Amino acid sequence: MALASVIGVGSTKYGKLPSTFIELVTQAATEALSDAGIGPDEIEGMYLGNFAGESFIGQNHLAAYVASALGLQGVPATRVEGACASGSLAIRQAIFAIKSGFCKRVLVIGAEKMTSLPTSGVTHVLAQASNKDLEVNAGLTFPGVFALAAQRHMYRYGTTREHLAAVAVKNHDHALLNPKAHLHKKISMEEVCGCPDMVAAPLNRYDCSLISDGASAMVLCAPELAGDYKQPIIDIIGSAQASGEFEIFASPELTSFPAARIAAEKAYEMAGVQPNDISFAEVHDCFTIAEIIATEDLGFFKPGEGGPAALAGKTRLCGSIPINPSGGLKAKGHPVGSTGVGQGVEVIYQLRGQAGERQVQDARIGLTHNIGGSGGTCTVHIYKRREQN
């Protein structure tokens, strides 16, 4: 059963952009509304996914700021924050508004302007998604968190440096086919494995996602109205959110994120599908090890088999389960508040058959997986192309 339908999508390019925050948001939202063939006057609610506008651009009260710029006077506008999962949480709030009957058409936007700060400043802001007293003040940042996960995965399952490199090489290759990706740079296994720029062992520069600016937007409507609009109908058939241990040291294991497994199980059950029914997935590859763990948590591969699967090419566009056809956070970019919505936009392009050179063959059901912090939040959404009579 459809929870909501997506009738319009839009996105800026991701990267180090000269545009202001409000210019990014306006571009993405205007494109989504145009794609749906509607105007702002038909929107009954708006949700903005944003992590840290007050830190990155010195601006609070962002939902009202955006609504005003878009001409949504009188429309309830709400900002949603959940670290890197802010965008996908905003989608869930839109689903709730539609399912409750309060709204028929909702605009969802995810946006972040990160490059206004130097790398050290961005690292400090991102660290605020972890425990300040017990992690940040002890010197642990997110590269360190995922380096610990990588080390434990290597110890427990025999995951190798080559397995991590395969994820990076694959996502760079996918991003080369995405005109809106941040980074268009082909890399080799040898280049990644031999990179001297260590960030947090065993993760080097090629294992880490990008600091990006960008905004993405979606227009959702009640499923019974979807046939009134011009685009092929894509339904959201599963949506789940789960919470996990906030601190990485409190997690029962470092090789899996329990919240991701719980959210995936609930989303699959709601959608009435199994992992092998999924045509492709956009997952939260903030670091290469995160993609490997995600493919295992989502049930695409057994624990310990995600790395070998990546090296064998199973997660490439032509593989058995294409992962991150957009290029992922690793190469498409990771403007934090935008990421969850951006994943959804990519899924819509794929299910409509509008993804160009990166099109997944016979794409029918797509999944997005979005994590906040060290696994404290996880959301999973499942989308399906509605068959037309």
N, C-alpha and C positions, 0 to 999 in steps of 0.2 A: 504493500500500500504506500502510495506517495505521501510524504510528509509535506513537501512543498515542491514547486517546480521553478526551474531557472529559465527566465525568458530573455535575459540580457546580461552581457559581460563586457568588461572593458579593463584596460590596464595601460599604464605608462611603460616605457622601457625601464628596466632596473639598472642602476649603476651610480656613478658619481655624477650627479646631475645639477645643472645651474638653477633649475626651477625651485621655487619656494614650496613649502609644505602645502599651502592652499592651492597653488598652481597644479601640483601633482594630483591632489584630491579631485580638483575640478576636472582635469583631463580624464581621469579614469571614470569618474561618475558620469560625465557627459557622454562618454563613449558607451557606457553600459546602458544608459537611458535610450540613446539613439539605436543601439543594437536591439533593444526591446521594442522600439517604435512608440515610446510613450514620452510624455513630458513630466517635469517635476510636480505638476499639479495632480498627477495620478498616484503619487507616492503617499502612503499613509503612515509610514514609520521609517526611521533610519537608525542603523547601528554602525558605529565606527570602531574598528579594532585598532588600537594604538597602545604601544607599551610605554613610551617615555617622552612624550612631547614636551613636557615641562623641563626635562633635562637636555634634550637634543636641540629644541628650538626656543625654549623659554616661554612656552605658551600652554596655559591650562584652559579649561572649559572648551575643549576642542570640538565636541559634538555640536554645540550651538554655533561655534565659529564656522564649522563646515556647512551646517544647515543654512546659515545665513548667506554664505557665499554661493550656495546652489539654488537659492530662491525657494527654500523649503519652509517658509514662514508658516507657523501654525502646526507643523508636523513634529511629533515627538521625536527627539534625537537623543541618543544615548551612547556614551563611550563605554567600551568594554576592554578591560585590561586583564591579561593572563600571561604575561611575559611573551615568549615567542609564539604562544598559542592564541594570542589576542584576536587575530583575524578569524580563526575557525570558531572561537567562542562567539564572536559577533554573528556568524552564520547561524549558530544554534539559537541565539536570542531571536533572530528573525524567524526561524522555524517556529519557535514558541509563540511568537506574535501571530503568525498565520494560523497555527493549529488551534489557538485559543479563540479565534474568530474576531479578534480586535482589529486585525489588519488583513487586507486582501493583497496588497502589493507593498513590498518592503525593499528599500535600498540598503545594501551592505557594502561598506567600504573598509579596506585595510590600508593603512598608510604609515610610513615612517620616513623621516628625513634625518639620516644618521651622519652624513659626511660633513656636517657643520662642526663636528668636533674632531680632534686628532685621534689617532688610534688608541692612545692611552686613555683619553677621555671616554671613548666608546666602550673600552674594556671596563672602566669603572662603572659606567651606567648599566651595562649588561650584568655586571656582578650583583647589582641590586636585586636581581631575581633569585638570588641565593641567600643563605643565612649570613647576615652581616657580622654578627658576633662570633659565630662558630666556624665560618668558612672564609669569608672575605678578609676579616682581620687576621686570620691565620695564613693568608697569602694564597688561598685557593681560588682560581678563576675558572671559567668554563673550559678553556683548553686543558687545564689540569684535571678537571672532573672527567672529561671524556678520554684523556690519556690514561687515567686509572682504569676506566672501563675497557680500553683497548688492551692494556697490560693483563688484566684479569682474563679477558677473552682469549688472549694468546696463550696464557698459562693453562686455562681450563680446556680449550678446544684445539689448540695448535694453530690458531689463526696466525697468518704470516704478514710480513711487510708487503708482500706481493698482493695479498688479498685486499688490503687497504688501498694499495695503488690502483688496483683494477677498478675500484669504485670511482676514484678521482678521474682516471683516464676516460671511463665510460661517460661520466657526467659532463666532462669537457666536450666530448664528441657530440653528445646530445645538444649541448648549448650552441654549438656551431650551427645547428639547424634552426635555432630560435632567434629571430631578429630582435626580440625584446630582452634577451639575456644580457647580463652585466658583462660577462667575460667571454670573448670569442678567441680562444687560444687552444690550439691542439697541443697535447702533451703526450709523452711516451712513458711506458713503464719504467724504463731506465732513468728518465729524468726525474720521475717521482721518487723512486727508490733511492736515487743517489743525491737527492736534494740536501744540501748542507744546512739549510735554514730550519733548524729544529725549533719548534714552538713549545711543545711539552712532550717529551719522549713517550711513545714512539711516533707522535704526530709531528709532521713537518709542515711547512707552508702550504703544500699541495693538499693536505688533509683537512684544511680549515675553510669554512664558508666565508663569504665576502661581506664587507661593510658596504651597504648599499642604501641608496635612496629609491623610493618607488611607491606607487599606489595601485591597487587593483579594486575592482568593484563588480558587484553582481546585483541583478534585480530578481527577487523571488516573488512568486505569486501563489495563491491558493491553487491546488492542482486542477480543480474544476474549471478554472479560468484560462489555463495554459493554452488551450486550443484557439483562443481568440487572438493570439499573437503570431508574428510572422516566422519566428525561428523554430527549428525542430525542437520538440519538447524533451527536456531532460529533467527527470524527477530525482529528488533526493529521497532515497528509500530506506536509508539507515543513518542514524546520528547518535553518537554516544560520547560521553565525557566521563573520565574517572580521575581521581586524585591518588597520588602516591606519596611516599615519604619525601618531605621537602629537602632534606639534606642527603647528599650522596652517601655519606658514611652511615646513615640510618637505613639505607636500602637493604633488603634481605639478600640481595646479590647484585653484583656489578655488571653482570652479563645480560641483563634483561631489565626492562622497565615495567614493573607490575601494572601500573596504570594503563600502559599501552595494551597489554594483553587483555585486561578487563574491558577497556573501551572497545577493542576489536571484537571480543566475544559478544558483547551487547549489540554492537552495530550489525554484525553478521546475523544474529538471531532476529533482530528487528527487520532486517532486509530480506530474511529468508534465503540467504545465500551462504556459501562456504568459501574459504580462501581460493579454492581452485576454480571458482566461478568468476573471479576478478580478472578483467582483461589487462589491466595495468594499474599502477599506483604512483602517486606523488607522495613521497615520504620525507620525514624531517632529517635530512642529512646535514645537520650543522657541522658535523665532522664525519669523515669517512666511516669510522667505526659505528656511528649512529645509524647509518643506512643499513649496515650489516645486521645490527641488533634489531632494527625495525622490521626487516624482512623475516626475521625469526619470530619476533613478537606477534606479527600479523599472521603467522601460520603459513607463509609461503615456503619456508624451509624449516627443517628441524634445527634445534639449537646446535650451533657449531657448524652448520652447513651453509650459512649465509655468505661467508668469505669464499669458499671454494666455488659456490654458485656464481658469484660475481666474476671470479677469475675465468670460469668456463664460458662466460658470455650469456648466461641464462637471464640476466637482468638488462640486457641491451634491447634496443628497439625490436630486433628480430628474434629475441629470446623467448623463453616460455612464459615469463612474467616481466614485461618491461617495467623498469623502475626509474622514476624521474625522467620521463621523456623531454621535459622542459629544460633539463640541465640541473634541476634541483637547487637547493640553497647553495651548493658548492660552486656552481658556475652560472646559474641563472641569477643568483643573488639572494640576499637575505635582509631586506628592509623589514625589521622584526614584526611590526604590527601588520604589515601587508602580507606576510608569508602565507597564512592560512587561506586568505581569500585568493591570493595568486595561485595557490595549488588548485583551488576550485575552478578558477578561470581556465587553467590548462586542461582540466578534466572536461570542461564543457567543449572546448575546442576539439578535443580528441573524440568525444562522443558524437559531435556534429559532423565529424569528418573534415574539420577545417584547420588541421594542424600542419598542413603543408608537408615539407620533406621529413618531418619527425612524426608523421601520422602512424599510429599503431594500427596494424591491420585488424579488421573485424572487431573494433573496439565497441563493446556493448555495456560493460559495467566498469566504472572507475572508482578508485578509493583514494581518499586523502588521509594522511596521518600527520598530526601536528603536536609537538611536545613543547611544554613550557618549563623552563628551568632545568633542574636535574631530574626530570620525570615527575615533578610535583603535579603537573597537569598534562593530560593527554586527551585529544579529541580525534575521533575517527568518523568520517562521513563517507557514505556510499551513494554513488550516482548511477542512474540507469537511463539509457535512451528509451523513450516510450515508442513502442511499435505503432505505426500508423496503419489504419485500416484502408 
